[in-house]
Amino acid sequence: MTGWPITLEGANSEKIAADMSSLGYGVIENAVPPDALMQLRAFVESAVQAAGGEYVAFSGADQVKGSLFWDIGKSPEFMALCKDIYERGVGKTFGTHEFYQVLRCLSGATGDRHGYYFHYDSYVITALIPVIIPEGDKTGDLIMFPNSRPTWKYYARNLVDKILLETALSQKILKYLTVRNMIKPLKVKLKPGNIYFFWGCRTLHANEPCDHSAIRSTALFHIVDPYETSSLRKRLGRA
């Protein structure tokens, strides 16, 4: 499968799904050609400059409409690959789903606050494309505890996890244990242009801090919300 601005030639959905379950993540190397990556970087650098060198994020495809980020999210080849990964890994029919896109640009003091923020995603699959990764000692590596919980059948159980995990105390404990190597998450050194896949709603993950003066930017594509029809979620206004 091929399609600009990403190249999926030789991508093996069966292997990617298997690696996500056994290793914690799957990867397609050099999926974004250099010329496309250059355009993505320019978009990010302009956005960070407009934000005064601080953190900025774009949530939803409409916020990046007209850019290559939009094109990637709408690529039929990319969507077909993610569909295959889902069906092979979950054993269910994909159905009709659109990607939920997020572009995160960490920079400055505000960007540093996002380091060691542990969370589960709300979607079954997370596809991550590093756009800019700093060089040096503080590169903002992805850290994760792969497949550390099941995909809960009911939204209420997922909500309990979310509430407990997002407390300031829980975050401080997780950071403390991680920094002191008392718990050891899997560390993934991200390479711009690769695409990384993991089971987002099953994998506890965060990023390490990066240099204040640098930019760490990742494009995220979230696939299949398992609780999109939950009446409880709608009543709570979390849909």
N, C-alpha and C positions, 0 to 999 in steps of 0.2 A: 504493500500500500504506500502510495506517495501523494504528497500534496503540499504545495508551498502555502504558508511559510514554515511548515514542519515537514520533515522527511521520515516516514515510517517504514521505509524499505526494510524488509526482513524482520519486522517486529513480530514476536511470537507471543500471542495473548495467553496461550497455555502455560508457557514458561514464566511469564510475568506474574500470573495469578498464583502459580506454585511458589515462586520466590517470595511473594508478598506473605504467604501463609507460613513458609518455612524459615526464611531469612529475615522477614520483617518488611522488606521492600523489594520492588522490581525496578529495573531501569532500562531505558532506551538511550544509548549513548549518541551524542552529536545529532540529536533529532532536529535542532534548530540551526539552519545554515548560518554562516558568519554574517552575510549581508542582512538577513532578517534579524539576527541577534543585535547587530549594530543599530537598527531602527528601534528595537525594543529598548535598548539602553538609552537612546536619545530621548525617548518618551519619558522614561523614568527620571533621568537627570534634569529634564525640563520641569517635571512635576515637583521634584525636591527643591530645585532652585526657587520655584514659585512659592513654596512653603517655608522659605527662609532657611533652608538647610535642615529642616526637621522632618519628623515622621509624617507620612501621608499614605492614605490607603484609598483604593477604589473598590467599592462593593457593588457587584452586579454588572452584567455585560453592558448595560446602557451607559455606564460611566466611562467605558473605554471604547465606545462606538467610534468607528472610523480609524482605529489603530489596528496593528497586527495582533494585539491581544484579542480583540474582537474576532478577527479572522480565524485565529487558532480555535477559539471556543465554538465557532460555527463550522469548523472543518468536518465534512462528512467522514473523511478517513479517520480522524481522531475520535469522533463520536462512535464510529463502528468498532474501533479498537477497544474503547472503554466498555462498550456493550458486551463484547466478547469476553473481556476480563471479568466483568460482573457475572455473566452467566456461567463461566467456567469456575469461578471462585465461590460463588454463592449457591449455584445450582437452581436458580430461579430465572424465569423469563424477565428480560429487562423492561419490556413495556415501552411507554413513552415518557421520556424524561429529558429535560434540558439541563445543561451544566449551570451551576452557580459559580460565577467567577469572582475572585478577589485578587487584587494586585497590592502587595504590601511593600512599602519602601521605608526601610529603617535607616534613620540618620539622625545625628545630633543627640542631645540629651533625652529627648522624648522617645527616640528610637531605642535607646538603651533600656528604657523601662520595660520593654517587651521581652527582654532576655529572661529565660527561665520561667516563662509563663506556661505552665503545664495545662494541657486541655485535651479533650477528645473532640474531634470534629462531629458535626451533626449529620454527616453524609457517609455512606458506605465506603466509597472510594475517594481518595484524595490523589490528584495528579499534580505534581509540583514541578515547575520549570524555573530553575535559577536564572535570573537575568543578569544581576550584578552580585558578585561575591567578593568581599574585601580580601586583600592579601595581608600577610603578616601573622601575628599571633592571635588576634581576636577576629576570627572570620565568621562568627555566627553560625557554627555548625548545627545541623539538625540533630537533635537527640531524641530518642524514643524508647519506649517500652512496648515492643511490638505485640499486638494481639493479646493485650493484658486483660481484656474482658470480652464477653460475647456481645453480639448485637442483641440487645434486650428486646423481647417480643413486644413489651408494652412501654409506652412513652413515660408513664409514671415512674418506672424503675430507672429509666434514663435520666429523668429530671432529678431524682434523688442524688444520683452520682454527680450531676452537674452542680447542684447546690452545695454539696459537701466539698467538692474539689475546688470551687471558686472562692472559698473563704480565704481571707488573708492568712489565717493560721496554716491552712493546708498548703498554700503556696510557699510560705516561709519554710515549712518543714521539708517539702520536696526540694527546694533550692538548697537548704542547709545540707541535706543528706547527699545531694548530687555534687555540690562543690567540694565536699570533704571525702568524696569517693566511698561513702558508706553504702550507697546504691549506685549501680553502674549501668546507665542507659546505653543503648546502642548509639554510637556516634557515626553520622553520615556526613562525609565531606562532600559538599555540593559543587558540581562543576557546571558553569553556565552553558546552556545549550542542551544539556541532558534533560530527560523527563523521568521523574521518580514517581512511583506509584506505591501507595500503602493503604491498608484498610483503615480509613480515617476514624470511623466511629468506634473502632476496637483498639486503637493504638494511642496510648498516652504519649504526648510529644510536646516539644518546645524547641526553642533555638537558644544557643548560647549567645551571650552579648557580643557585639561587634564594635569595632573602633568608632568613636563618636564622629570622627572627621571623615569617615567613609560611608558608602551606601551599601546596604544589603537589600536586594530586591528579589522577590519571588512572585511568580504568577501561579495562582492556585485555581484548580478546576475541581469543584466538588460534584460528585455524581451519585444520585439516588438518595433521597431523604426517606429513611424507613418509617418515619412518623408523620408523613405529609397529610395523612387522612385522620390523624388523631383528633377526636373531638375535645379531649382534655387540653391538648395543646392550643387549639383554637380558642377555647374559653379563657385560657390564661393569657391570650394575646401574644403567644410566642410563635405562631405560624408564620 
